[in-house]
Amino acid sequence: MQLSSEGLSKHEAVYRALREAIVNGRYGPGDRLVLSVIARDLDVSPVPVREAMRRLEAESLVTFERNVGARVNTLDGEAWEQLVEMLALLDGYAVVRAQRRITPAALDEAQELNDALRDQAAGPTDHERVMSLHRRFHRVIYACGDNEYLIESLDSLWDRIDASRVLASEYPAKRLASAVDEHDDLLRQLRARDVSPAELERCTRQHSLNAILAIRGRLR
């Protein structure tokens, strides 16, 4: 874990470093976050580390347990499914908002990301690269919408889903091969521009829900 303080206050730099370590899986679900150890690793006092942990608690990435301290939040199966359901709902709406605004350059970038995902599906598979490419694919599309609060909400949901490590551990083997085909279909619909918003939203939502079907074998 590295501290990048360029243009940032020490509190903000510690928060970003610790947040990235959680989202990227350096600290996994249930791992203890020992304040003194993190402060030593980042060469800072405990004060900005404590503040960062409280901010991460407010984002539901960290929990505090009595007589234990801070831990990376752990999601049970139902909570994880609820997050993915919310992602499906918001992503479907966001893609429809982006439908009229998405540029050829954004579509080309999304296609390149999906081609890289297809290469990963052919193996050998780097799980962390798969998840990074997958998230970037979706963000390239929904970032073309015109509602910053919606984009922030989706980014936050992705952070919590990534931090749970469920997708990172199971998505490449159980879902990747079919997901890249669905991505291509989504891009075809966006390029056509004559697909109804309702149909585009339905396909986008189902794409996200298919992750639950592939990993859990069911939808609630």
C-alpha positions as a printed Julia matrix, in Angstrom:
220×3 Matrix{Float64}:
   0.0     0.0     0.0
   1.48    3.29   -1.13
   0.63    6.81   -0.07
   0.27    9.33   -2.89
   0.03   12.77   -1.34
   0.48   14.91   -4.45
  -2.04   17.73   -4.18
  -3.89   15.96   -1.33
  -4.12   16.49    2.39
  -2.63   13.69    4.46
  -6.1    12.67    5.62
  -7.35   12.38    2.04
  -4.24   10.53    0.86
  -4.57    7.93    3.64
  -8.28    7.5     2.94
  -7.69    6.89   -0.77
  -4.82    4.46   -0.18
  -6.78    2.42    2.35
  -9.92    2.46    0.22
  -8.05    1.23   -2.83
  -6.44   -1.55   -0.79
  -9.9    -2.75    0.29
 -11.54   -2.51   -3.13
  -8.6    -4.24   -4.83
  -8.57   -7.06   -2.3
  -5.31   -6.41   -0.47
  -7.5    -6.38    2.61
 -10.2    -9.0     2.14
 -13.59   -9.44    3.8
 -13.21   -9.96    7.54
  -9.58   -8.82    7.67
  -8.68   -6.72   10.69
  -7.49   -3.2    10.04
  -4.95   -2.53   12.78
  -4.59    1.19   13.12
  -1.01    1.18   14.37
   0.17   -1.21   11.64
  -1.44    0.81    8.85
  -0.05    4.06   10.28
   3.43    2.53   10.34
   3.13    1.16    6.81
   2.05    4.56    5.48
   4.46    6.49    7.69
   1.77    8.68    9.2
   0.33    9.27   12.64
  -2.74    7.27   13.74
  -5.0    10.32   13.4
  -5.53   10.3     9.6
  -5.84    6.5     9.63
  -8.61    6.67   12.23
 -10.42    9.33   10.21
 -10.09    7.26    7.03
 -11.57    4.23    8.75
 -14.55    6.24    9.92
 -15.17    7.48    6.38
 -14.94    3.92    5.08
 -17.37    2.82    7.78
 -19.84    5.42    6.5
 -19.46    3.85    3.03
 -20.15    0.36    4.46
 -16.69   -0.86    3.47
 -15.51   -1.14    7.09
 -17.26   -2.2    10.29
 -16.2    -1.69   13.9
 -16.66   -4.54   16.37
 -16.53   -4.13   20.12
 -13.28   -5.42   21.63
 -12.0    -6.21   18.14
 -11.73   -2.94   16.24
 -12.07   -2.3    12.54
 -12.61   -5.03    9.97
 -13.3    -5.06    6.25
 -17.02   -5.55    5.87
 -18.2    -9.07    5.04
 -21.32   -9.66    2.95
 -23.46  -12.74    3.29
 -25.03  -14.24    0.19
 -28.3   -12.35    0.48
 -26.6    -8.98    0.99
 -24.37   -9.57   -2.02
 -27.37  -10.45   -4.17
 -29.18   -7.3    -3.04
 -26.21   -5.18   -4.1
 -26.14   -6.81   -7.53
 -29.9    -6.31   -7.86
 -29.45   -2.61   -7.1
 -26.58   -2.45   -9.58
 -28.82   -4.01  -12.24
 -31.56   -1.46  -11.55
 -29.3     1.59  -11.7
 -27.11    0.34  -14.54
 -30.14   -0.32  -16.74
 -31.39    3.22  -16.18
 -27.92    4.71  -16.66
 -27.35    2.94  -19.97
 -30.66    4.27  -21.28
 -29.59    7.79  -20.27
 -26.33    7.23  -22.13
 -28.03    5.81  -25.24
 -28.41    9.14  -27.06
 -25.14   10.61  -25.79
 -22.63    7.82  -26.2
 -19.9     8.63  -28.71
 -18.27    6.38  -31.31
 -15.02    6.75  -29.36
 -16.67    5.46  -26.19
 -18.2     2.52  -28.06
 -14.79    1.69  -29.56
 -13.18    1.82  -26.11
 -15.86   -0.46  -24.68
 -15.33   -2.89  -27.57
 -11.58   -2.97  -26.92
 -12.19   -3.72  -23.26
 -14.59   -6.53  -24.13
 -12.12   -7.98  -26.66
  -9.55   -8.06  -23.86
 -12.11   -9.84  -21.67
 -12.66  -12.42  -24.41
  -8.92  -13.06  -24.49
  -9.05  -13.65  -20.74
 -11.92  -16.11  -21.18
  -9.73  -18.1   -23.58
  -7.11  -18.36  -20.81
  -4.91  -18.14  -18.93
  -7.14  -16.01  -16.72
  -5.96  -13.24  -14.42
  -8.89  -12.75  -12.03
  -7.94   -9.22  -10.99
  -7.5    -8.11  -14.6
 -10.87   -9.63  -15.49
 -12.63   -7.66  -12.8
 -10.84   -4.43  -13.73
 -11.74   -4.82  -17.42
 -15.32   -5.76  -16.58
 -15.87   -2.74  -14.39
 -14.19   -0.39  -16.88
 -16.41   -1.74  -19.68
 -19.57   -0.81  -17.81
 -18.24    2.54  -16.63
 -17.28    3.67  -20.13
 -20.95    3.3   -21.05
 -22.76    4.65  -18.03
 -20.33    7.57  -17.67
 -21.82    8.92  -20.93
 -25.04    9.69  -19.1
 -25.82   13.15  -17.78
 -26.5    12.48  -14.11
 -23.41   12.72  -11.9
 -25.28   11.48   -8.83
 -26.27    8.33  -10.69
 -22.67    7.76  -11.78
 -21.44    8.26   -8.22
 -24.02    5.79   -6.94
 -22.95    3.17   -9.47
 -19.28    3.7    -8.65
 -20.06    3.21   -4.96
 -22.0     0.0    -5.64
 -19.14   -1.36   -7.73
 -16.71   -0.58   -4.9
 -18.79   -2.56   -2.4
 -19.24   -5.45   -4.81
 -15.52   -5.52   -5.6
 -14.61   -5.37   -1.92
 -16.81   -8.41   -1.21
 -14.48  -10.47   -3.48
 -17.41  -12.66   -4.57
 -17.12  -11.7    -8.22
 -13.32  -11.76   -8.14
 -13.31  -15.34   -6.9
 -16.18  -16.82   -8.94
 -17.02  -14.58  -11.91
 -14.15  -15.57  -14.27
 -14.95  -19.29  -14.15
 -18.74  -19.19  -13.87
 -19.76  -16.12  -15.8
 -17.09  -14.6   -18.05
 -17.63  -16.69  -21.2
 -21.31  -15.75  -21.5
 -20.84  -12.19  -20.25
 -18.59  -11.17  -23.14
 -21.26  -12.27  -25.62
 -23.86  -10.24  -23.74
 -21.49   -7.25  -23.8
 -21.23   -7.53  -27.58
 -25.02   -7.65  -27.84
 -25.31   -4.56  -25.66
 -22.82   -2.7   -27.87
 -24.74   -3.73  -30.99
 -27.91   -2.25  -29.49
 -26.14    0.99  -28.61
 -24.66    1.3   -32.1
 -28.01    0.64  -33.75
 -29.6     3.54  -31.84
 -33.07    2.39  -32.92
 -33.53   -0.08  -30.08
 -36.31    1.04  -27.74
 -35.15    2.39  -24.37
 -37.35   -0.17  -22.62
 -35.71   -3.09  -24.42
 -32.21   -1.71  -23.86
 -32.92   -1.25  -20.15
 -34.35   -4.78  -19.87
 -31.3    -6.36  -21.54
 -28.88   -4.33  -19.44
 -30.59   -5.26  -16.18
 -30.78   -8.92  -17.1
 -27.08   -8.9   -17.92
 -26.26   -7.9   -14.34
 -28.8   -10.29  -12.83
 -27.26  -13.13  -14.81
 -24.24  -12.86  -12.52
 -26.45  -13.99   -9.62
 -27.91  -16.8   -11.72
 -24.46  -18.0   -12.75
 -22.91  -17.79   -9.3
 -25.87  -18.6    -7.03
 -28.06  -20.51   -9.47
 -31.14  -18.51   -8.53
 -32.8   -15.12   -8.31
 -34.77  -14.08   -5.27
